[in-house]
Amino acid sequence: MKFVFDLDGTICFKGQPVSDELLKALEELVAQGHEVIFASARPIRDLLPVLHERVHHYPMIGGNGSMVSAGGKRVSTAGFDSEVLPSLLQLLTTYNVSYLIDGEWDYAYTGPADHPILLNLDPHKLAKNVALQELNSVVKILMLTSDHMAEVEERLRQLDVVVHVHGGENVLDISPKGIHKWSGLQQLGVKEGEYVAFGNDANDITMFQHALHAVMIGDHPLLAPYSSEHLPLDRDIEHAIAERLQALGRQYTATSV
């Protein structure tokens, strides 16, 4: 069985690396013959610092599906096409939007020096913060601040892009059309109903929709209808997840025999 994991708020918390307890539970799944895949809104560059290097070869989906790697090598990268990108960039100027824009590796950042997004941004200094025009392609846009964010969101809904709203930070997360975690899984050859998914937010909906079994961490009203089960957030959440992984690992190992 394939097991697919979102990271932030699902198996890593407050920007800290995945705990030893959960890391061992993931490796135990692999030892049982299962496959572990990571699928995050973070670009792959920012997945690496929260994952121990011994799992860096596991398949990874970054940027909500815009970046896919396996065995430490890039499988695919999807950027905004030349028709929609100028409209997106015009919004930045028209509405005085500060942003984090990711290229295939480097990024452009104009947000506040104390913005929470910086907690997770390239902590190991693996990439460069460059001017927007220096990015060869644009694969993901986070619109961080604007005096008219509600109007920006309304304009984005009129464009042919995928938009997620991070309500706690009032951040608009934009991906190319047709790009989401399920599209990233398909790039890895994953088929519908052949995996177990763990997630916590609206950007996990597509991978929950096509999963055999979906586990929601915490409570999100948009994700809940697509969840098979729910693990409430509490101080023992990492231990609860590890125990659930052991049970599911045994269940699907037995099923496949």
Secondary structure, DSSP 4 states (H G I P E B T S, - for coil): -EEEE--BTTTB-TTPPPPHHHHHHHHHHHHTT-EEEEE-SS-HHHHGGGS-GGGTTS-EEEGGGTEEEETTEEEEE----TTTHHHHHHHHHHTT-EEEEE-SS-EEE-S-TT-GGGGSS-TT--S-B--GGG-S---EEEEEE-TTHHHHHHHHTTSSEEEEEETTTTEEEEEETT-SHHHHHHHTT--TTSEEEEE-SGGGHHHHHT-SEEEEES--TTTGGG-SEEE--STTHHHHHHHHHHHHHHHHHHHH-
